[in-house]
Amino acid sequence: MSRRTPSAPTLATVAEEAGVSRQTVSNALNSPDLLRPDTLARVQDAIDRLGYSPNRAARNLRTRASHLVGLRVDRAVEDSANALMDRFLHSLVDSTRAAGYHVLLFTADDTEDPIDGYDDLLRSAAVDAFVVTDTYRGNPHAAYLAERGVPFVAFGRPWDEPTARHPWVDVDGRAGIIQAVDHLVERGHQRIAWVGWQKNVLIGEDRRAGWVTRMHEHGLSTSQLSARGDDTVELGAKAAAAMLDGDPRPTAFVCVSDTVAMGVLRTLDERGLRAGRDVAVVGFDDSVAGQVHTPALTSVRQPLEEVAVELVGFLGDLMAHRPIQDNGKVLTPTLSVRATS
């Protein structure tokens, strides 16, 4: 029979061992001057007894400035036209450089392990902080870093933990889709279909809520005008084909992403229909693929440059130990109108 390897000590176990709160442990590592000498000594003894090395690395992040910000990048998704991360990376690099930092990109050896790659950087204290993305998918990066007292900011609100205290910046997807619906209604469309992601993708549900709410506010029906699936071109193609076979068929499509919108455009082309003339199409993310498509795709554009600036501002506050009054910021997107609508 194999023995189970004891789990590594966490910030919570250190707090329990020392008989203090998690915040006190965090203060001992990052702001020891805030604690009484006897409390600080008790926490340090607990850390040494438990061998809590990730926390010692976290402390090093605050005392040994590398001027590097870590960001994990995952492999590109097949059957996707979305280059949102590419745009975001360029904006983040520009903003961090202006603030005196640089971005260190790292990947995971095990792509199925959402925290692979973080531990090595924490042990080596190679970076000062992290930027976390894809928090809407329940990604455990944030919880992993918060438990170890590591400074980080997130692009994306903490959907699964609304009371999370780490700084984050997000884009109001609901507001972006409302703009898209208003745009189409102004052009006389009433049968406006939605093609979105599965229910468990909360960011997709937020965008879908914009479609449902605005359609009803305009007195328009959403019955049999909605499809769900994965973020692929195939989803858009199949959903468009199914709804175009309906009676009456939609005169416009609003899509959760440009990837899905490209699938809708493919089906229109296969049926000899012209996007913008016969059927309108609106995407989300304003990708390069959509911009260079013929006809060019109308799409909701996220203000990624502003997102990066706000994230770097939060990073500066964290590094300087300045108090953060409001740890979350939601930015409003714009609609880039082109030929498909």
C-alpha positions in Angstrom: 0.0 0.0 0.0 1.4 3.4 -1.0 1.6 6.2 1.5 0.0 9.5 0.8 2.4 12.4 0.6 1.5 15.0 3.3 0.0 18.1 1.8 2.2 21.2 1.7 1.5 23.7 4.5 -0.6 26.7 3.4 -1.2 30.1 4.8 -4.2 28.8 6.6 -2.2 26.0 8.4 0.4 28.5 9.4 -2.3 30.8 10.8 -3.8 27.8 12.8 -0.4 26.8 14.1 0.4 30.3 15.3 -3.1 30.9 16.6 -3.6 34.1 14.5 -5.6 35.1 11.4 -4.5 34.6 7.8 -4.1 38.4 7.5 -1.7 38.4 10.4 0.4 35.8 8.6 0.3 37.8 5.5 1.4 40.9 7.4 4.3 39.0 9.0 5.6 38.2 5.5 4.9 41.4 3.7 4.5 44.2 6.3 6.2 42.9 9.6 6.3 46.5 11.0 2.5 46.3 11.4 2.8 43.5 14.1 3.8 43.5 17.7 7.2 41.8 18.2 5.8 38.8 20.1 3.1 38.2 17.4 5.7 38.4 14.7 8.0 36.0 16.5 5.1 33.5 17.0 4.3 33.6 13.3 7.9 33.2 12.2 8.3 30.2 14.5 5.2 28.6 13.0 6.6 29.2 9.5 9.9 27.6 10.4 8.3 24.6 12.1 6.0 23.9 9.1 8.6 24.5 6.5 6.4 26.9 4.6 8.8 27.7 1.7 6.2 29.1 -0.7 5.5 31.8 1.8 9.2 32.5 2.2 9.3 32.9 -1.6 6.3 35.2 -1.4 8.1 37.3 1.2 11.1 37.5 -1.2 8.8 38.9 -3.9 8.3 41.9 -1.7 12.0 42.4 -0.6 13.9 41.4 -3.7 12.6 43.5 -6.6 13.1 41.9 -10.0 10.9 44.4 -11.9 9.3 41.4 -13.6 5.6 40.6 -13.8 4.7 37.0 -14.5 1.9 36.0 -16.9 1.1 32.4 -17.9 0.1 31.9 -21.5 -1.6 28.8 -22.7 -1.7 27.2 -26.1 -3.8 28.6 -28.9 -7.2 27.0 -29.3 -7.9 25.2 -32.6 -10.8 26.4 -34.8 -10.6 29.8 -33.2 -10.3 33.2 -34.8 -9.8 35.1 -31.5 -6.5 36.9 -31.0 -7.7 38.8 -27.9 -4.7 37.7 -25.8 -2.3 38.9 -28.4 -3.8 42.4 -28.3 -3.8 42.3 -24.5 -0.2 41.3 -24.3 1.0 44.2 -26.4 -1.0 46.6 -24.3 0.3 45.1 -21.0 3.9 45.2 -22.2 3.6 48.8 -23.2 2.0 49.8 -19.9 4.4 47.8 -17.6 7.4 49.2 -19.5 6.2 52.8 -18.9 5.9 51.9 -15.2 9.5 50.5 -15.0 8.5 46.8 -15.2 8.7 44.0 -17.8 6.4 41.1 -18.5 7.8 37.5 -18.0 5.8 35.0 -20.0 5.8 31.4 -18.9 3.9 28.2 -20.0 2.9 25.0 -18.3 4.5 21.6 -18.9 1.2 20.1 -17.9 -1.5 22.1 -19.7 -4.2 20.2 -17.7 -2.7 21.6 -14.4 -4.0 25.1 -14.0 -1.3 26.1 -11.5 1.7 24.4 -13.2 4.5 26.9 -13.8 3.6 29.1 -10.8 5.5 27.1 -8.2 8.9 27.3 -9.8 8.7 31.1 -10.1 7.5 31.4 -6.5 10.4 29.3 -5.2 13.0 31.2 -7.2 11.4 34.6 -6.4 11.9 35.5 -10.1 9.0 37.9 -10.3 7.5 40.7 -8.2 3.9 39.9 -9.0 1.6 38.1 -11.4 -1.2 39.0 -13.8 -3.9 36.4 -13.9 -6.4 36.0 -16.8 -9.4 33.8 -17.5 -10.8 34.1 -14.0 -14.3 33.7 -15.5 -13.7 29.9 -16.1 -13.2 29.3 -12.4 -9.5 29.3 -12.9 -7.8 28.5 -9.5 -4.8 30.8 -10.1 -6.2 33.5 -8.0 -7.0 31.3 -5.0 -3.5 29.6 -5.3 -1.7 33.0 -5.2 -3.9 34.6 -2.6 -3.4 31.6 -0.2 0.3 32.1 -0.4 0.2 35.9 0.1 1.6 36.6 -3.4 0.7 40.0 -5.0 -1.3 39.7 -8.2 -4.0 41.5 -10.3 -6.6 39.9 -12.6 -8.0 40.7 -16.0 -11.5 39.5 -15.4 -13.8 39.8 -12.4 -13.9 37.0 -9.8 -17.1 35.5 -11.0 -17.1 32.5 -8.7 -16.1 34.6 -5.6 -17.7 38.1 -5.8 -16.2 39.0 -2.4 -12.6 38.3 -3.5 -10.3 41.1 -2.4 -7.6 41.0 -5.0 -7.5 43.9 -7.5 -9.2 43.2 -10.9 -10.2 44.9 -14.1 -13.0 43.7 -16.4 -15.0 44.8 -19.4 -18.8 45.1 -19.3 -19.8 42.5 -21.9 -23.5 43.0 -21.2 -23.2 46.7 -22.1 -21.3 45.8 -25.3 -24.1 43.4 -26.4 -26.7 46.0 -25.6 -25.0 48.4 -28.0 -25.0 45.7 -30.6 -28.8 45.0 -30.3 -29.6 48.8 -30.3 -27.5 49.2 -33.5 -29.4 46.4 -35.2 -32.8 47.6 -34.1 -32.0 51.1 -35.4 -31.4 49.5 -38.8 -34.9 47.8 -38.7 -34.0 44.3 -37.5 -36.5 42.5 -35.3 -35.6 38.8 -35.6 -32.1 39.1 -33.9 -30.6 35.8 -33.0 -28.0 35.0 -30.3 -25.2 32.5 -30.6 -23.3 32.0 -27.3 -21.3 29.7 -25.1 -22.4 27.0 -22.7 -24.3 28.0 -19.5 -21.3 27.3 -17.2 -19.2 30.1 -18.9 -20.3 33.0 -16.8 -18.8 35.7 -19.0 -20.9 34.3 -21.9 -24.0 34.4 -19.7 -23.3 38.0 -18.8 -23.1 38.9 -22.5 -26.3 36.8 -23.3 -28.1 38.8 -20.5 -27.5 41.9 -22.5 -29.2 40.4 -25.6 -32.2 39.1 -23.6 -32.7 42.3 -21.7 -32.4 44.7 -24.6 -34.6 42.5 -26.9 -37.4 42.5 -24.3 -37.0 46.2 -23.7 -37.5 46.8 -27.5 -40.6 44.5 -27.3 -38.9 41.8 -29.4 -39.2 38.0 -28.9 -36.2 35.8 -28.2 -38.1 32.6 -28.7 -36.2 30.0 -30.8 -33.5 32.5 -31.5 -30.7 31.3 -29.3 -28.0 28.6 -29.6 -25.2 27.5 -27.2 -21.9 25.7 -27.6 -18.1 25.9 -27.5 -16.2 28.9 -28.7 -15.5 27.5 -32.3 -16.2 28.5 -35.8 -18.1 25.2 -36.1 -20.6 26.4 -33.5 -21.4 29.5 -35.4 -21.8 27.7 -38.7 -24.1 25.0 -37.4 -26.2 27.4 -35.3 -26.7 29.8 -38.2 -27.6 26.9 -40.6 -30.2 25.6 -38.1 -31.8 29.0 -37.5 -31.8 30.0 -41.1 -33.8 26.9 -41.8 -36.5 28.1 -39.4 -39.6 30.0 -40.3 -39.4 32.9 -39.9 -35.7 33.0 -40.0 -33.5 35.6 -38.2 -32.4 38.7 -40.1 -29.5 39.3 -37.8 -27.1 37.4 -35.6 -25.3 38.7 -32.4 -22.4 36.4 -31.4 -20.6 36.0 -28.2 -17.2 36.1 -30.0 -15.7 36.8 -33.3 -14.8 33.1 -33.6 -18.5 32.2 -33.5 -19.3 35.1 -35.8 -16.8 33.8 -38.4 -18.8 30.5 -38.4 -22.0 32.4 -39.1 -20.4 34.2 -42.0 -19.2 30.9 -43.4 -22.8 29.6 -43.5 -24.1 32.7 -45.1 -21.4 32.5 -47.8 -22.2 28.8 -48.4 -25.9 29.7 -49.0 -25.2 32.6 -51.3 -26.2 35.2 -48.7 -24.4 38.5 -48.3 -23.6 39.6 -44.7 -24.8 43.2 -44.3 -27.1 43.0 -47.3 -29.2 39.9 -46.6 -28.4 39.1 -43.0 -26.5 41.2 -40.4 -23.8 39.8 -38.2 -22.1 41.3 -35.1 -19.2 39.7 -33.2 -17.4 40.4 -30.0 -13.6 41.2 -29.4 -12.9 43.1 -32.7 -10.3 40.6 -33.9 -7.9 41.1 -36.8 -9.5 38.2 -38.5 -12.9 39.9 -38.4 -11.4 43.2 -39.6 -9.8 41.8 -42.7 -12.7 39.5 -43.6 -14.7 40.5 -46.7 -17.1 42.0 -45.8 -15.5 43.4 -42.7 -17.1 42.3 -39.4 -19.0 44.6 -37.1 -17.8 43.8 -33.5 -17.7 44.9 -29.9 -14.2 46.1 -29.1 -12.8 45.7 -25.6 -10.7 48.7 -24.4 -7.6 46.5 -23.8 -5.2 49.4 -23.7 -7.2 51.0 -20.8 -7.5 47.5 -19.1 -3.6 47.3 -19.1 -3.2 50.8 -17.7 -5.6 50.1 -14.9 -4.0 46.7 -14.1 -0.5 48.3 -13.9 -1.9 51.0 -11.7 -3.1 48.4 -9.3 0.3 46.6 -9.5 2.0 49.8 -8.5 -0.3 50.2 -5.5 0.4 46.6 -4.4 4.2 47.0 -4.8 4.2 50.2 -2.8 1.9 48.8 -0.1 -0.6 51.6 -0.8 -4.2 51.0 0.4 -6.6 50.1 -2.5 -10.1 51.5 -1.8 -11.9 49.9 -4.7 -10.3 46.7 -5.8 -12.5 46.2 -8.9 -13.1 48.3 -12.0 -15.4 47.6 -14.9 -14.8 49.3 -18.3 -17.2 49.9 -21.1 -16.5 48.6 -24.6 -17.4 50.2 -27.9 -19.0 49.0 -31.1 -16.9 49.0 -34.2 -19.5 49.2 -37.0 -18.5 47.7 -40.4 -20.0 46.2 -43.5 -21.6 43.1 -42.0 -24.3 45.2 -40.3 
